[in-house]
Amino acid sequence: MDVRNCKKCGNLFNYDGDSLCPKCAKEMEEKFFEVREFIYNNPSASMSVVAEEMDVPIQQIKKWVRQERLLFSKDSGISIDCESCGKPILTGRYCKECKGKMTNTFSSVYVEKAPEKAKKSSSKGKMRFLGN
């Protein structure tokens, strides 16, 4: 069992991959829905305005954008940089071109092996084993 301190409140909790305890994680999730609603109602608000009005750190907003949980409109003027080429994007980690390059690279590396044809046997009553 891995026990850690919550990054927000400092209380001990059983670590499950999230750096926040269950109570703080629930509060953060509620805050996410409030931020999402604020952005929906104020599509032209800047990231600093959203952070100030909703009392959320800009880094947390950027994290939600990178996770593709938040999307700003093109009119907002808010963008983040593609982690590969640095091109401005509205959500996610990579731009469309870099995603395409990665997909092509991964698909060229992955070669699906065709299943071998079963060996034909002249006697029908024999037991057969797969893969032999």
C-alpha positions as CSV (number, residue, x, y, z in Angstrom):
1,M,0.0,0.0,0.0
2,D,1.4,3.4,-1.0
3,V,0.5,6.2,1.4
4,R,1.2,9.8,0.4
5,N,0.3,13.4,1.4
6,C,-2.3,15.3,-0.6
7,K,-0.8,18.0,-2.7
8,K,-3.6,20.4,-1.7
9,C,-4.5,19.8,1.9
10,G,-1.5,17.7,3.1
11,N,-3.5,14.9,4.6
12,L,-2.4,11.3,4.3
13,F,-4.3,9.1,1.8
14,N,-3.9,5.8,-0.1
15,Y,-2.2,6.8,-3.3
16,D,-4.1,5.6,-6.4
17,G,-2.3,7.5,-9.1
18,D,-3.9,10.9,-8.3
19,S,-1.9,13.4,-6.3
20,L,-5.0,14.6,-4.4
21,C,-6.9,12.8,-1.6
22,P,-10.4,11.7,-2.5
23,K,-12.0,14.7,-0.7
24,C,-9.8,17.3,-2.6
25,A,-10.2,15.3,-5.9
26,K,-14.0,15.6,-5.5
27,E,-13.7,19.3,-4.8
28,M,-11.5,19.8,-7.8
29,E,-14.0,17.9,-10.0
30,E,-16.8,20.2,-8.8
31,K,-14.6,23.2,-9.6
32,F,-14.0,21.8,-13.1
33,F,-17.7,21.8,-13.8
34,E,-18.0,25.4,-12.5
35,V,-15.1,26.5,-14.7
36,R,-16.6,24.7,-17.7
37,E,-19.9,26.4,-17.2
38,F,-18.2,29.8,-16.8
39,I,-16.3,29.3,-20.1
40,Y,-19.5,28.2,-21.8
41,N,-21.2,31.4,-20.6
42,N,-18.2,33.6,-21.3
43,P,-16.6,32.2,-24.4
44,S,-14.3,35.3,-25.0
45,A,-12.9,35.3,-21.5
46,S,-9.1,35.0,-21.3
47,M,-7.4,32.3,-19.3
48,S,-6.3,34.8,-16.6
49,V,-9.9,36.1,-16.3
50,V,-11.2,32.5,-15.9
51,A,-8.6,31.7,-13.3
52,E,-9.3,34.9,-11.3
53,E,-13.0,34.7,-11.5
54,M,-13.2,31.0,-10.7
55,D,-10.3,31.0,-8.1
56,V,-8.4,28.3,-10.0
57,P,-4.7,28.3,-10.8
58,I,-3.9,28.8,-14.5
59,Q,-1.8,25.6,-14.4
60,Q,-4.9,23.6,-13.4
61,I,-6.9,25.1,-16.4
62,K,-4.0,24.2,-18.7
63,K,-4.0,20.7,-17.3
64,W,-7.7,20.3,-18.1
65,V,-7.1,21.7,-21.6
66,R,-4.2,19.2,-22.2
67,Q,-6.5,16.4,-21.0
68,E,-9.0,17.6,-23.6
69,R,-11.6,18.2,-20.9
70,L,-11.8,21.9,-21.7
71,L,-11.9,23.6,-25.1
72,F,-11.7,27.3,-25.7
73,S,-13.4,28.9,-28.7
74,K,-11.3,30.4,-31.5
75,D,-12.7,33.8,-30.6
76,S,-11.3,33.6,-27.1
77,G,-7.7,34.1,-28.3
78,I,-6.6,31.4,-25.8
79,S,-4.3,28.7,-27.1
80,I,-1.6,26.4,-25.8
81,D,1.4,25.1,-27.6
82,C,1.7,21.7,-29.3
83,E,4.2,19.7,-27.3
84,S,5.9,18.5,-30.4
85,C,6.2,21.5,-32.8
86,G,5.0,24.4,-30.7
87,K,2.1,25.4,-33.0
88,P,-0.8,27.0,-31.1
89,I,-3.7,24.6,-30.5
90,L,-7.0,24.9,-28.6
91,T,-7.0,21.6,-26.8
92,G,-5.0,18.5,-26.3
93,R,-1.3,17.9,-26.3
94,Y,-0.5,17.8,-30.1
95,C,-1.7,19.6,-33.2
96,K,-3.5,17.8,-36.0
97,E,-0.4,17.4,-38.1
98,C,1.8,16.0,-35.3
99,K,-1.1,13.5,-34.3
100,G,-1.1,12.4,-38.0
101,K,2.6,11.9,-38.1
102,M,2.5,9.9,-34.8
103,T,-0.4,7.7,-36.1
104,N,1.5,7.0,-39.3
105,T,4.7,6.2,-37.4
106,F,2.9,3.9,-35.0
107,S,0.9,2.1,-37.7
108,S,4.1,1.5,-39.8
109,V,5.8,0.0,-36.7
110,Y,2.8,-2.3,-35.8
111,V,2.6,-5.1,-38.2
112,E,-0.2,-7.6,-37.6
113,K,0.9,-11.1,-38.0
114,A,-1.5,-13.2,-40.1
115,P,-2.7,-16.4,-38.5
116,E,-1.1,-19.5,-39.9
117,K,-3.4,-21.8,-41.8
118,A,-4.2,-25.0,-40.1
119,K,-2.3,-28.0,-41.5
120,K,-4.4,-30.4,-43.5
121,S,-4.6,-33.9,-42.2
122,S,-5.7,-36.9,-44.2
123,S,-7.3,-38.7,-41.2
124,K,-10.4,-37.0,-39.8
125,G,-10.4,-38.8,-36.5
126,K,-7.2,-37.5,-35.1
127,M,-7.0,-34.9,-32.3
128,R,-5.7,-31.5,-33.4
129,F,-3.9,-28.8,-31.4
130,L,-4.0,-25.1,-32.2
131,G,-0.6,-23.5,-33.0
132,N,1.2,-26.7,-33.9
